[in-house]
Amino acid sequence: MNPPSPAPTYGLDNVDEDRELVRRMSAGDTQALARFYERWSRPVHALVVQLLRDPDDADDVVEDAFYQAWRQASRYEPSRGAVSTWIITIARSRSLDRLRSRRRLREEPLTPVSVLDEMAETSAPDPAAGAEEAEVRERVALALKELPPEQREVLELAYFRGLSQTEIAERTGQPLGTVKTRTRLAGQKLRERLAALRGGAERV
């Protein structure tokens, strides 16, 4: 029988280990990432929960934070601070991004109608406006079709049928946190796709 793994520890005594783990992560060592996550996931999660007040959102943000740390490990510079400060700063930044995303969804509902309104406001009067609007609506439909089915489903239920995220979770049988994540990702992808389509139309 293998001896149990030592419990994760934190503090100044482990500064050297933290730096070594980040160095190995920058070289693509997944075991180093696993150890780094073991050491810092609890304090990072506690911080994120405190900021977001939502355990489901917190889980997503913690994953995002460690994924960012993994991708940007080579950018860490010991002269700028401890590894603990680095990962906490990443987690705090991701938490603030999530809070801003929540506020944007509350204040600026993402619907094809709102996107069409924005485009109409920036377009000069044109006799062919009716045909142009029909073309834009077709692009909106195409953008929706390009979303993954599970993301398209929650977007349609939320914005075309007026269901709350709790109601969507009940209807689809998915955890509320999953519904929130899919709605956020679908909204971001739809905005990006429509912006690209609008840019392409303006260049034609």
N, C-alpha and C positions, 0 to 999 in steps of 0.2 A: 504494500500500500504506500502510495506517495504521501509525503508529509504535507499538511495543509499549507496553502499559500499564506505568507505573512499578510496581516491586515494592513490596508493602506494607511500611511502616515503622512502628516503634513508639517510644514514649519521650516525654519531656517536650516535645520540640520540636513534637509533634503535638497538644498539649492543645487548642488552639484548633480544629483540624480536627475532633477528636472531638466537641467541644461543638456545632459547627456541624452535624455529621452527625446527632447526636441531635435537634437542633432541627428539622432537615428531616424526620427520621423521624416526629417528633410531628405534623408537618403532612401525613403520608401519602406521603412521597417514597420510593418503592421503590428508586430508584437509590441514595439515601443508605443504605438498609438493605444493599444489595449491597456498597457500598464499606465500610460498617462491618463487615460479615461478613468481607470480604476482609482487613481490617486485624486483626481480633481472633479469627478462628476458630482459628488455629493455637495461640496461647497458651491460649485457653479449652479447646480439645480436649486439650491436654497436661495441663492441670489435672484435667479430668474423668477422663481415663484413669488418672491417678495415684490418684485417689480411688476409682474403681470397679473398676479392674483388669479391665475387660471392654470391648474395642473396640466391640463391637456395641451394648452399652448406652450407651457413651460417645457414639456418633453420635446416638442418640435424644435424649440429655440435652442435647447441644450445640444441636440443632435447637430443643428446648423452650426453652433459655435465650435464644436469639436471637429466638424468637417472642415470648417474654415481654418482652424489651427493646423490640421493635417495638410491642407493645401498650401498654407503660408508659413510652414515651419522654417523654411529656408530664409525667411525675412526677419526672423527673430534676432535681435541684437542684444546680448547681455548688458551692454553698456547703457541701454535705455531703461533697464529695470528687470526685476525678477520675473521668472516664468509665471509665477502666480499672478502677478499684476497683468501680464500679457493676456492670459486666458480669461481672467475676470473682465478685462477691458473688452475683449472680443464678445463675451457673453452679454455684457451690458449694452454694447452697441447693437447686437442682434435683438435684444429685448426692446430697445427704443425703436428699432425698425418695426417690430411687431406692433407696438403701441401706436405708431404713426399709421400703420396699415389699418388697424382697427378704426381709428378716427376717420380715416379717409373713406372706409366703407360705410361708416355711419353718416358722414356729411355729404359724400358724393357717391350715391348709389351707381354702380356700374351697370348700365343697361345699353343695349344697342341704340335706344332712343336718345339717351344723353350724348352718345358719341355722334349720332347724326346731327343733333342740335349744335354741338361744337363745330362740326364741319360746315353747317349752314351759316353760322355766324361769321366764319372766316372766308366765305365764298362771296364773290361779287354777284349781283343780280344777273340772271342769264335766262333767255327765253327757253333754253333747253333744261331748266332746273328740274322739271318733273322727270325727265329721262335720266338725268344725272342722279337724282335721289333714288330712283329705282335701281340704278347700277350699284349705288352704295349699299342699299339694302341687300342686294345679292352678295356683295362682299362680306357683309356682316354674317349672312347665313353660311358662307363658305368658311369664315373664320371660326364659327361655332363648330362646324363639322370637323375641323382640324384638331379640336380639343380631344384629349382622351375621353372615352365614353363616361367614365365615372366622374370626371370633372364637368363635362357637359351636362350631365344629369343634375348635379347639385345647382349649377348655374341656372338651368331652365326652371327647376323647382323654386328657386329663390326669387328670381327676377321676372319670370313669366307667369308663375302661379301664385306668387306672393307668400310662399311658405317661409316660416322662420327656420333657423338652423336646427332648433330643437325638433320642429315638426318634420324636417327633412330626415333627421336621424331616426325618428320613429318610423317614418314611411319606408326608408331604405334598409333599416336594421343595422346601420353603421354607428359606431361610437360618435358622440358629439364632436370630439376632438378631430376625428377623421373628416367629418363634414366641414368643419371650420378650415382645415388645411386645404381640402379640395376646392372649397369656395375661393380661398385666397389665391391659390395657384391658378385656378381657372380665370379669375379676374385679371391677374397680372398678364397671363398669356394672351387673353383676348385683347387687352389694351395694346400690347406689343404688336400683335398681328394686325390690328386695325390701323395702328400708326404706320406700320410698314405698307399696308395697302394704300393708305391715304397718300403717303410719300410717293409711292409708285405711280398713282393716278396723277399727281401734280407734275411729275416729270414727263408724262406722255404728251 
